[in-house]
Amino acid sequence: MAEECVVPRPRGHVPMVCAGVLSTLALGTVWLLDSGLTIDKLILLIAQVIFALSLGVTLHSICLLTEEWLFHSQQR
């Protein structure tokens, strides 16, 4: 019981799912509102969204790694 208070639970995948749903809704809205949107432009938009989501996760991971290195890397 004492170990449960010390060891943090793993984070869920809810933020990743929410980002995917929001990106899908945004792409669908752009596709429906833009009458001149071709399949090539849609593929480019999808690639940009995937890149933006990947870049966000990468930057977040780099920030977490930097924080661990700066503040938690000392031996006890």
PyMOL Python script that loads the backbone (N, CA, C, O; Angstrom):
from pymol import cmd

cmd.read_pdbstr("""\
ATOM      1  N   MET A   1       0.820  -1.192   0.000  1.00  0.00           N
ATOM      2  CA  MET A   1       0.000   0.000   0.000  1.00  0.00           C
ATOM      3  C   MET A   1       0.859   1.249   0.000  1.00  0.00           C
ATOM      4  O   MET A   1       0.515   2.233  -0.655  1.00  0.00           O
ATOM      5  N   ALA A   2       1.980   1.227   0.730  1.00  0.00           N
ATOM      6  CA  ALA A   2       2.840   2.407   0.792  1.00  0.00           C
ATOM      7  C   ALA A   2       3.515   2.669  -0.548  1.00  0.00           C
ATOM      8  O   ALA A   2       3.756   3.820  -0.911  1.00  0.00           O
ATOM      9  N   GLU A   3       3.819   1.603  -1.283  1.00  0.00           N
ATOM     10  CA  GLU A   3       4.473   1.787  -2.576  1.00  0.00           C
ATOM     11  C   GLU A   3       3.541   2.429  -3.592  1.00  0.00           C
ATOM     12  O   GLU A   3       4.004   3.119  -4.500  1.00  0.00           O
ATOM     13  N   GLU A   4       2.257   2.221  -3.459  1.00  0.00           N
ATOM     14  CA  GLU A   4       1.309   2.813  -4.396  1.00  0.00           C
ATOM     15  C   GLU A   4       1.311   4.329  -4.309  1.00  0.00           C
ATOM     16  O   GLU A   4       1.052   5.011  -5.301  1.00  0.00           O
ATOM     17  N   CYS A   5       1.602   4.861  -3.127  1.00  0.00           N
ATOM     18  CA  CYS A   5       1.642   6.312  -2.953  1.00  0.00           C
ATOM     19  C   CYS A   5       2.920   6.906  -3.523  1.00  0.00           C
ATOM     20  O   CYS A   5       2.943   8.073  -3.916  1.00  0.00           O
ATOM     21  N   VAL A   6       3.984   6.110  -3.570  1.00  0.00           N
ATOM     22  CA  VAL A   6       5.287   6.616  -4.005  1.00  0.00           C
ATOM     23  C   VAL A   6       5.452   6.518  -5.516  1.00  0.00           C
ATOM     24  O   VAL A   6       5.945   7.451  -6.151  1.00  0.00           O
ATOM     25  N   VAL A   7       5.047   5.409  -6.084  1.00  0.00           N
ATOM     26  CA  VAL A   7       5.238   5.173  -7.511  1.00  0.00           C
ATOM     27  C   VAL A   7       4.079   5.815  -8.273  1.00  0.00           C
ATOM     28  O   VAL A   7       2.920   5.468  -8.046  1.00  0.00           O
ATOM     29  N   PRO A   8       4.388   6.751  -9.178  1.00  0.00           N
ATOM     30  CA  PRO A   8       3.297   7.393  -9.930  1.00  0.00           C
ATOM     31  C   PRO A   8       2.702   6.438 -10.958  1.00  0.00           C
ATOM     32  O   PRO A   8       3.388   5.562 -11.485  1.00  0.00           O
ATOM     33  N   ARG A   9       1.433   6.622 -11.227  1.00  0.00           N
ATOM     34  CA  ARG A   9       0.769   5.824 -12.248  1.00  0.00           C
ATOM     35  C   ARG A   9       1.189   6.323 -13.628  1.00  0.00           C
ATOM     36  O   ARG A   9       1.467   7.510 -13.796  1.00  0.00           O
ATOM     37  N   PRO A  10       1.236   5.435 -14.610  1.00  0.00           N
ATOM     38  CA  PRO A  10       1.575   5.890 -15.966  1.00  0.00           C
ATOM     39  C   PRO A  10       0.485   6.798 -16.522  1.00  0.00           C
ATOM     40  O   PRO A  10      -0.694   6.660 -16.196  1.00  0.00           O
ATOM     41  N   ARG A  11       0.908   7.719 -17.360  1.00  0.00           N
ATOM     42  CA  ARG A  11      -0.043   8.632 -17.988  1.00  0.00           C
ATOM     43  C   ARG A  11      -0.846   7.890 -19.044  1.00  0.00           C
ATOM     44  O   ARG A  11      -0.357   6.949 -19.669  1.00  0.00           O
ATOM     45  N   GLY A  12      -2.062   8.319 -19.230  1.00  0.00           N
ATOM     46  CA  GLY A  12      -2.927   7.691 -20.220  1.00  0.00           C
ATOM     47  C   GLY A  12      -2.700   8.266 -21.607  1.00  0.00           C
ATOM     48  O   GLY A  12      -1.846   9.129 -21.806  1.00  0.00           O
ATOM     49  N   HIS A  13      -3.469   7.779 -22.554  1.00  0.00           N
ATOM     50  CA  HIS A  13      -3.356   8.214 -23.943  1.00  0.00           C
ATOM     51  C   HIS A  13      -4.449   9.204 -24.320  1.00  0.00           C
ATOM     52  O   HIS A  13      -4.664   9.466 -25.504  1.00  0.00           O
ATOM     53  N   VAL A  14      -5.138   9.755 -23.333  1.00  0.00           N
ATOM     54  CA  VAL A  14      -6.250  10.664 -23.612  1.00  0.00           C
ATOM     55  C   VAL A  14      -5.795  11.910 -24.380  1.00  0.00           C
ATOM     56  O   VAL A  14      -6.467  12.289 -25.339  1.00  0.00           O
ATOM     57  N   PRO A  15      -4.678  12.573 -24.001  1.00  0.00           N
ATOM     58  CA  PRO A  15      -4.270  13.756 -24.773  1.00  0.00           C
ATOM     59  C   PRO A  15      -3.975  13.444 -26.236  1.00  0.00           C
ATOM     60  O   PRO A  15      -4.291  14.245 -27.116  1.00  0.00           O
ATOM     61  N   MET A  16      -3.373  12.292 -26.502  1.00  0.00           N
ATOM     62  CA  MET A  16      -3.055  11.930 -27.878  1.00  0.00           C
ATOM     63  C   MET A  16      -4.340  11.677 -28.677  1.00  0.00           C
ATOM     64  O   MET A  16      -4.442  12.075 -29.837  1.00  0.00           O
ATOM     65  N   VAL A  17      -5.301  11.028 -28.063  1.00  0.00           N
ATOM     66  CA  VAL A  17      -6.575  10.767 -28.733  1.00  0.00           C
ATOM     67  C   VAL A  17      -7.314  12.077 -28.990  1.00  0.00           C
ATOM     68  O   VAL A  17      -7.877  12.271 -30.067  1.00  0.00           O
ATOM     69  N   CYS A  18      -7.314  12.977 -28.005  1.00  0.00           N
ATOM     70  CA  CYS A  18      -7.970  14.278 -28.178  1.00  0.00           C
ATOM     71  C   CYS A  18      -7.325  15.078 -29.308  1.00  0.00           C
ATOM     72  O   CYS A  18      -8.025  15.713 -30.095  1.00  0.00           O
ATOM     73  N   ALA A  19      -6.003  15.051 -29.391  1.00  0.00           N
ATOM     74  CA  ALA A  19      -5.314  15.767 -30.464  1.00  0.00           C
ATOM     75  C   ALA A  19      -5.681  15.186 -31.824  1.00  0.00           C
ATOM     76  O   ALA A  19      -5.888  15.930 -32.783  1.00  0.00           O
ATOM     77  N   GLY A  20      -5.762  13.879 -31.912  1.00  0.00           N
ATOM     78  CA  GLY A  20      -6.159  13.251 -33.172  1.00  0.00           C
ATOM     79  C   GLY A  20      -7.582  13.591 -33.577  1.00  0.00           C
ATOM     80  O   GLY A  20      -7.854  13.851 -34.750  1.00  0.00           O
ATOM     81  N   VAL A  21      -8.494  13.589 -32.606  1.00  0.00           N
ATOM     82  CA  VAL A  21      -9.889  13.926 -32.897  1.00  0.00           C
ATOM     83  C   VAL A  21     -10.014  15.385 -33.327  1.00  0.00           C
ATOM     84  O   VAL A  21     -10.713  15.692 -34.292  1.00  0.00           O
ATOM     85  N   LEU A  22      -9.336  16.284 -32.609  1.00  0.00           N
ATOM     86  CA  LEU A  22      -9.388  17.701 -32.976  1.00  0.00           C
ATOM     87  C   LEU A  22      -8.784  17.948 -34.355  1.00  0.00           C
ATOM     88  O   LEU A  22      -9.307  18.754 -35.125  1.00  0.00           O
ATOM     89  N   SER A  23      -7.694  17.264 -34.670  1.00  0.00           N
ATOM     90  CA  SER A  23      -7.080  17.411 -35.990  1.00  0.00           C
ATOM     91  C   SER A  23      -8.007  16.900 -37.084  1.00  0.00           C
ATOM     92  O   SER A  23      -8.113  17.508 -38.149  1.00  0.00           O
ATOM     93  N   THR A  24      -8.673  15.789 -36.823  1.00  0.00           N
ATOM     94  CA  THR A  24      -9.617  15.249 -37.798  1.00  0.00           C
ATOM     95  C   THR A  24     -10.786  16.200 -38.019  1.00  0.00           C
ATOM     96  O   THR A  24     -11.207  16.423 -39.154  1.00  0.00           O
ATOM     97  N   LEU A  25     -11.306  16.758 -36.930  1.00  0.00           N
ATOM     98  CA  LEU A  25     -12.394  17.731 -37.061  1.00  0.00           C
ATOM     99  C   LEU A  25     -11.949  18.978 -37.828  1.00  0.00           C
ATOM    100  O   LEU A  25     -12.691  19.502 -38.658  1.00  0.00           O
ATOM    101  N   ALA A  26     -10.734  19.444 -37.544  1.00  0.00           N
ATOM    102  CA  ALA A  26     -10.230  20.626 -38.245  1.00  0.00           C
ATOM    103  C   ALA A  26     -10.060  20.341 -39.736  1.00  0.00           C
ATOM    104  O   ALA A  26     -10.440  21.160 -40.573  1.00  0.00           O
ATOM    105  N   LEU A  27      -9.488  19.179 -40.068  1.00  0.00           N
ATOM    106  CA  LEU A  27      -9.325  18.825 -41.480  1.00  0.00           C
ATOM    107  C   LEU A  27     -10.673  18.677 -42.178  1.00  0.00           C
ATOM    108  O   LEU A  27     -10.843  19.121 -43.313  1.00  0.00           O
ATOM    109  N   GLY A  28     -11.627  18.055 -41.497  1.00  0.00           N
ATOM    110  CA  GLY A  28     -12.960  17.911 -42.077  1.00  0.00           C
ATOM    111  C   GLY A  28     -13.628  19.248 -42.316  1.00  0.00           C
ATOM    112  O   GLY A  28     -14.278  19.445 -43.343  1.00  0.00           O
ATOM    113  N   THR A  29     -13.475  20.172 -41.376  1.00  0.00           N
ATOM    114  CA  THR A  29     -14.052  21.507 -41.528  1.00  0.00           C
ATOM    115  C   THR A  29     -13.418  22.249 -42.696  1.00  0.00           C
ATOM    116  O   THR A  29     -14.118  22.866 -43.499  1.00  0.00           O
ATOM    117  N   VAL A  30     -12.096  22.190 -42.790  1.00  0.00           N
ATOM    118  CA  VAL A  30     -11.405  22.858 -43.901  1.00  0.00           C
ATOM    119  C   VAL A  30     -11.839  22.246 -45.225  1.00  0.00           C
ATOM    120  O   VAL A  30     -12.063  22.965 -46.199  1.00  0.00           O
ATOM    121  N   TRP A  31     -11.957  20.940 -45.265  1.00  0.00           N
ATOM    122  CA  TRP A  31     -12.330  20.266 -46.498  1.00  0.00           C
ATOM    123  C   TRP A  31     -13.753  20.630 -46.919  1.00  0.00           C
ATOM    124  O   TRP A  31     -14.017  20.830 -48.104  1.00  0.00           O
ATOM    125  N   LEU A  32     -14.670  20.716 -45.955  1.00  0.00           N
ATOM    126  CA  LEU A  32     -16.053  21.051 -46.290  1.00  0.00           C
ATOM    127  C   LEU A  32     -16.234  22.520 -46.665  1.00  0.00           C
ATOM    128  O   LEU A  32     -17.047  22.840 -47.532  1.00  0.00           O
ATOM    129  N   LEU A  33     -15.487  23.411 -46.024  1.00  0.00           N
ATOM    130  CA  LEU A  33     -15.661  24.843 -46.276  1.00  0.00           C
ATOM    131  C   LEU A  33     -14.920  25.336 -47.513  1.00  0.00           C
ATOM    132  O   LEU A  33     -15.331  26.317 -48.132  1.00  0.00           O
ATOM    133  N   ASP A  34     -13.836  24.667 -47.875  1.00  0.00           N
ATOM    134  CA  ASP A  34     -13.038  25.094 -49.024  1.00  0.00           C
ATOM    135  C   ASP A  34     -13.475  24.298 -50.254  1.00  0.00           C
ATOM    136  O   ASP A  34     -13.156  23.116 -50.385  1.00  0.00           O
ATOM    137  N   SER A  35     -14.204  24.953 -51.146  1.00  0.00           N
ATOM    138  CA  SER A  35     -14.725  24.250 -52.322  1.00  0.00           C
ATOM    139  C   SER A  35     -13.632  23.923 -53.337  1.00  0.00           C
ATOM    140  O   SER A  35     -13.803  23.012 -54.148  1.00  0.00           O
ATOM    141  N   GLY A  36     -12.514  24.649 -53.309  1.00  0.00           N
ATOM    142  CA  GLY A  36     -11.438  24.408 -54.262  1.00  0.00           C
ATOM    143  C   GLY A  36     -10.381  23.450 -53.744  1.00  0.00           C
ATOM    144  O   GLY A  36      -9.285  23.377 -54.300  1.00  0.00           O
ATOM    145  N   LEU A  37     -10.695  22.719 -52.694  1.00  0.00           N
ATOM    146  CA  LEU A  37      -9.723  21.812 -52.092  1.00  0.00           C
ATOM    147  C   LEU A  37      -9.652  20.516 -52.900  1.00  0.00           C
ATOM    148  O   LEU A  37     -10.633  19.780 -53.007  1.00  0.00           O
ATOM    149  N   THR A  38      -8.495  20.259 -53.455  1.00  0.00           N
ATOM    150  CA  THR A  38      -8.292  19.030 -54.219  1.00  0.00           C
ATOM    151  C   THR A  38      -7.703  17.967 -53.305  1.00  0.00           C
ATOM    152  O   THR A  38      -7.351  18.242 -52.158  1.00  0.00           O
ATOM    153  N   ILE A  39      -7.602  16.768 -53.820  1.00  0.00           N
ATOM    154  CA  ILE A  39      -7.052  15.665 -53.040  1.00  0.00           C
ATOM    155  C   ILE A  39      -5.580  15.912 -52.723  1.00  0.00           C
ATOM    156  O   ILE A  39      -5.096  15.501 -51.668  1.00  0.00           O
ATOM    157  N   ASP A  40      -4.856  16.587 -53.640  1.00  0.00           N
ATOM    158  CA  ASP A  40      -3.447  16.893 -53.392  1.00  0.00           C
ATOM    159  C   ASP A  40      -3.290  17.861 -52.222  1.00  0.00           C
ATOM    160  O   ASP A  40      -2.411  17.690 -51.378  1.00  0.00           O
ATOM    161  N   LYS A  41      -4.151  18.879 -52.180  1.00  0.00           N
ATOM    162  CA  LYS A  41      -4.100  19.829 -51.068  1.00  0.00           C
ATOM    163  C   LYS A  41      -4.487  19.154 -49.756  1.00  0.00           C
ATOM    164  O   LYS A  41      -3.924  19.461 -48.705  1.00  0.00           O
ATOM    165  N   LEU A  42      -5.449  18.232 -49.820  1.00  0.00           N
ATOM    166  CA  LEU A  42      -5.877  17.517 -48.622  1.00  0.00           C
ATOM    167  C   LEU A  42      -4.748  16.643 -48.081  1.00  0.00           C
ATOM    168  O   LEU A  42      -4.531  16.589 -46.871  1.00  0.00           O
ATOM    169  N   ILE A  43      -4.037  15.968 -48.961  1.00  0.00           N
ATOM    170  CA  ILE A  43      -2.903  15.144 -48.541  1.00  0.00           C
ATOM    171  C   ILE A  43      -1.823  16.015 -47.921  1.00  0.00           C
ATOM    172  O   ILE A  43      -1.209  15.623 -46.929  1.00  0.00           O
ATOM    173  N   LEU A  44      -1.584  17.184 -48.488  1.00  0.00           N
ATOM    174  CA  LEU A  44      -0.609  18.112 -47.919  1.00  0.00           C
ATOM    175  C   LEU A  44      -1.047  18.582 -46.534  1.00  0.00           C
ATOM    176  O   LEU A  44      -0.223  18.674 -45.624  1.00  0.00           O
ATOM    177  N   LEU A  45      -2.327  18.879 -46.365  1.00  0.00           N
ATOM    178  CA  LEU A  45      -2.840  19.281 -45.053  1.00  0.00           C
ATOM    179  C   LEU A  45      -2.687  18.162 -44.028  1.00  0.00           C
ATOM    180  O   LEU A  45      -2.296  18.412 -42.888  1.00  0.00           O
ATOM    181  N   ILE A  46      -2.991  16.944 -44.426  1.00  0.00           N
ATOM    182  CA  ILE A  46      -2.842  15.806 -43.516  1.00  0.00           C
ATOM    183  C   ILE A  46      -1.382  15.633 -43.117  1.00  0.00           C
ATOM    184  O   ILE A  46      -1.086  15.372 -41.951  1.00  0.00           O
ATOM    185  N   ALA A  47      -0.474  15.776 -44.068  1.00  0.00           N
ATOM    186  CA  ALA A  47       0.951  15.664 -43.762  1.00  0.00           C
ATOM    187  C   ALA A  47       1.390  16.763 -42.798  1.00  0.00           C
ATOM    188  O   ALA A  47       2.190  16.513 -41.897  1.00  0.00           O
ATOM    189  N   GLN A  48       0.875  17.970 -42.979  1.00  0.00           N
ATOM    190  CA  GLN A  48       1.223  19.065 -42.078  1.00  0.00           C
ATOM    191  C   GLN A  48       0.694  18.819 -40.670  1.00  0.00           C
ATOM    192  O   GLN A  48       1.380  19.119 -39.693  1.00  0.00           O
ATOM    193  N   VAL A  49      -0.501  18.286 -40.556  1.00  0.00           N
ATOM    194  CA  VAL A  49      -1.061  17.988 -39.233  1.00  0.00           C
ATOM    195  C   VAL A  49      -0.250  16.897 -38.540  1.00  0.00           C
ATOM    196  O   VAL A  49       0.047  17.004 -37.351  1.00  0.00           O
ATOM    197  N   ILE A  50       0.105  15.859 -39.272  1.00  0.00           N
ATOM    198  CA  ILE A  50       0.913  14.785 -38.689  1.00  0.00           C
ATOM    199  C   ILE A  50       2.263  15.327 -38.246  1.00  0.00           C
ATOM    200  O   ILE A  50       2.748  14.970 -37.173  1.00  0.00           O
ATOM    201  N   PHE A  51       2.873  16.177 -39.051  1.00  0.00           N
ATOM    202  CA  PHE A  51       4.152  16.781 -38.681  1.00  0.00           C
ATOM    203  C   PHE A  51       4.007  17.646 -37.436  1.00  0.00           C
ATOM    204  O   PHE A  51       4.855  17.591 -36.545  1.00  0.00           O
ATOM    205  N   ALA A  52       2.943  18.446 -37.361  1.00  0.00           N
ATOM    206  CA  ALA A  52       2.736  19.316 -36.203  1.00  0.00           C
ATOM    207  C   ALA A  52       2.529  18.497 -34.931  1.00  0.00           C
ATOM    208  O   ALA A  52       3.080  18.832 -33.882  1.00  0.00           O
ATOM    209  N   LEU A  53       1.743  17.432 -35.016  1.00  0.00           N
ATOM    210  CA  LEU A  53       1.533  16.579 -33.847  1.00  0.00           C
ATOM    211  C   LEU A  53       2.827  15.892 -33.422  1.00  0.00           C
ATOM    212  O   LEU A  53       3.109  15.786 -32.228  1.00  0.00           O
ATOM    213  N   SER A  54       3.609  15.429 -34.384  1.00  0.00           N
ATOM    214  CA  SER A  54       4.881  14.782 -34.069  1.00  0.00           C
ATOM    215  C   SER A  54       5.867  15.767 -33.466  1.00  0.00           C
ATOM    216  O   SER A  54       6.583  15.436 -32.521  1.00  0.00           O
ATOM    217  N   LEU A  55       5.905  16.967 -34.005  1.00  0.00           N
ATOM    218  CA  LEU A  55       6.819  17.980 -33.486  1.00  0.00           C
ATOM    219  C   LEU A  55       6.443  18.365 -32.060  1.00  0.00           C
ATOM    220  O   LEU A  55       7.322  18.558 -31.220  1.00  0.00           O
ATOM    221  N   GLY A  56       5.155  18.478 -31.779  1.00  0.00           N
ATOM    222  CA  GLY A  56       4.713  18.814 -30.429  1.00  0.00           C
ATOM    223  C   GLY A  56       5.122  17.756 -29.421  1.00  0.00           C
ATOM    224  O   GLY A  56       5.591  18.086 -28.332  1.00  0.00           O
ATOM    225  N   VAL A  57       4.951  16.488 -29.769  1.00  0.00           N
ATOM    226  CA  VAL A  57       5.338  15.393 -28.877  1.00  0.00           C
ATOM    227  C   VAL A  57       6.849  15.383 -28.683  1.00  0.00           C
ATOM    228  O   VAL A  57       7.331  15.163 -27.571  1.00  0.00           O
ATOM    229  N   THR A  58       7.593  15.617 -29.750  1.00  0.00           N
ATOM    230  CA  THR A  58       9.049  15.635 -29.655  1.00  0.00           C
ATOM    231  C   THR A  58       9.531  16.765 -28.760  1.00  0.00           C
ATOM    232  O   THR A  58      10.390  16.550 -27.906  1.00  0.00           O
ATOM    233  N   LEU A  59       8.998  17.956 -28.939  1.00  0.00           N
ATOM    234  CA  LEU A  59       9.403  19.083 -28.095  1.00  0.00           C
ATOM    235  C   LEU A  59       9.026  18.848 -26.635  1.00  0.00           C
ATOM    236  O   LEU A  59       9.802  19.180 -25.739  1.00  0.00           O
ATOM    237  N   HIS A  60       7.861  18.290 -26.387  1.00  0.00           N
ATOM    238  CA  HIS A  60       7.451  17.983 -25.017  1.00  0.00           C
ATOM    239  C   HIS A  60       8.406  16.967 -24.390  1.00  0.00           C
ATOM    240  O   HIS A  60       8.790  17.117 -23.230  1.00  0.00           O
ATOM    241  N   SER A  61       8.788  15.946 -25.138  1.00  0.00           N
ATOM    242  CA  SER A  61       9.717  14.938 -24.632  1.00  0.00           C
ATOM    243  C   SER A  61      11.084  15.531 -24.346  1.00  0.00           C
ATOM    244  O   SER A  61      11.717  15.183 -23.349  1.00  0.00           O
ATOM    245  N   ILE A  62      11.546  16.424 -25.212  1.00  0.00           N
ATOM    246  CA  ILE A  62      12.837  17.080 -24.987  1.00  0.00           C
ATOM    247  C   ILE A  62      12.789  17.926 -23.719  1.00  0.00           C
ATOM    248  O   ILE A  62      13.751  17.946 -22.952  1.00  0.00           O
ATOM    249  N   CYS A  63      11.682  18.619 -23.495  1.00  0.00           N
ATOM    250  CA  CYS A  63      11.545  19.426 -22.273  1.00  0.00           C
ATOM    251  C   CYS A  63      11.534  18.544 -21.030  1.00  0.00           C
ATOM    252  O   CYS A  63      12.152  18.890 -20.023  1.00  0.00           O
ATOM    253  N   LEU A  64      10.838  17.406 -21.088  1.00  0.00           N
ATOM    254  CA  LEU A  64      10.831  16.490 -19.950  1.00  0.00           C
ATOM    255  C   LEU A  64      12.220  15.922 -19.689  1.00  0.00           C
ATOM    256  O   LEU A  64      12.640  15.814 -18.537  1.00  0.00           O
ATOM    257  N   LEU A  65      12.933  15.560 -20.746  1.00  0.00           N
ATOM    258  CA  LEU A  65      14.284  15.032 -20.595  1.00  0.00           C
ATOM    259  C   LEU A  65      15.225  16.076 -20.010  1.00  0.00           C
ATOM    260  O   LEU A  65      16.048  15.757 -19.152  1.00  0.00           O
ATOM    261  N   THR A  66      15.113  17.316 -20.465  1.00  0.00           N
ATOM    262  CA  THR A  66      15.951  18.395 -19.943  1.00  0.00           C
ATOM    263  C   THR A  66      15.670  18.638 -18.471  1.00  0.00           C
ATOM    264  O   THR A  66      16.596  18.833 -17.683  1.00  0.00           O
ATOM    265  N   GLU A  67      14.402  18.627 -18.095  1.00  0.00           N
ATOM    266  CA  GLU A  67      14.050  18.831 -16.691  1.00  0.00           C
ATOM    267  C   GLU A  67      14.598  17.699 -15.820  1.00  0.00           C
ATOM    268  O   GLU A  67      15.108  17.952 -14.728  1.00  0.00           O
ATOM    269  N   GLU A  68      14.497  16.467 -16.289  1.00  0.00           N
ATOM    270  CA  GLU A  68      15.057  15.339 -15.544  1.00  0.00           C
ATOM    271  C   GLU A  68      16.566  15.475 -15.407  1.00  0.00           C
ATOM    272  O   GLU A  68      17.122  15.222 -14.339  1.00  0.00           O
ATOM    273  N   TRP A  69      17.219  15.870 -16.474  1.00  0.00           N
ATOM    274  CA  TRP A  69      18.670  15.993 -16.458  1.00  0.00           C
ATOM    275  C   TRP A  69      19.119  17.113 -15.528  1.00  0.00           C
ATOM    276  O   TRP A  69      20.091  16.950 -14.790  1.00  0.00           O
ATOM    277  N   LEU A  70      18.423  18.250 -15.554  1.00  0.00           N
ATOM    278  CA  LEU A  70      18.830  19.392 -14.740  1.00  0.00           C
ATOM    279  C   LEU A  70      18.514  19.215 -13.259  1.00  0.00           C
ATOM    280  O   LEU A  70      19.325  19.584 -12.410  1.00  0.00           O
ATOM    281  N   PHE A  71      17.366  18.664 -12.940  1.00  0.00           N
ATOM    282  CA  PHE A  71      16.910  18.688 -11.553  1.00  0.00           C
ATOM    283  C   PHE A  71      16.901  17.329 -10.859  1.00  0.00           C
ATOM    284  O   PHE A  71      16.876  17.278  -9.630  1.00  0.00           O
ATOM    285  N   HIS A  72      16.921  16.244 -11.600  1.00  0.00           N
ATOM    286  CA  HIS A  72      16.757  14.939 -10.964  1.00  0.00           C
ATOM    287  C   HIS A  72      17.882  13.958 -11.283  1.00  0.00           C
ATOM    288  O   HIS A  72      17.735  12.765 -11.019  1.00  0.00           O
ATOM    289  N   SER A  73      18.975  14.411 -11.830  1.00  0.00           N
ATOM    290  CA  SER A  73      20.041  13.483 -12.209  1.00  0.00           C
ATOM    291  C   SER A  73      21.079  13.287 -11.112  1.00  0.00           C
ATOM    292  O   SER A  73      22.025  12.522 -11.300  1.00  0.00           O
ATOM    293  N   GLN A  74      20.931  13.946  -9.989  1.00  0.00           N
ATOM    294  CA  GLN A  74      21.911  13.822  -8.910  1.00  0.00           C
ATOM    295  C   GLN A  74      21.680  12.519  -8.155  1.00  0.00           C
ATOM    296  O   GLN A  74      20.544  12.100  -7.933  1.00  0.00           O
ATOM    297  N   GLN A  75      22.783  11.893  -7.768  1.00  0.00           N
ATOM    298  CA  GLN A  75      22.696  10.650  -6.999  1.00  0.00           C
ATOM    299  C   GLN A  75      22.246  10.937  -5.576  1.00  0.00           C
ATOM    300  O   GLN A  75      22.588  11.969  -4.999  1.00  0.00           O
ATOM    301  N   ARG A  76      21.485  10.024  -5.027  1.00  0.00           N
ATOM    302  CA  ARG A  76      21.038  10.205  -3.638  1.00  0.00           C
ATOM    303  C   ARG A  76      21.917   9.450  -2.699  1.00  0.00           C
ATOM    304  O   ARG A  76      21.697   9.482  -1.488  1.00  0.00           O
TER     305      ARG A  76
END
""", "prot")
cmd.dss("prot")
cmd.show_as("cartoon", "prot")
cmd.util.cbc("prot")
cmd.orient("prot")
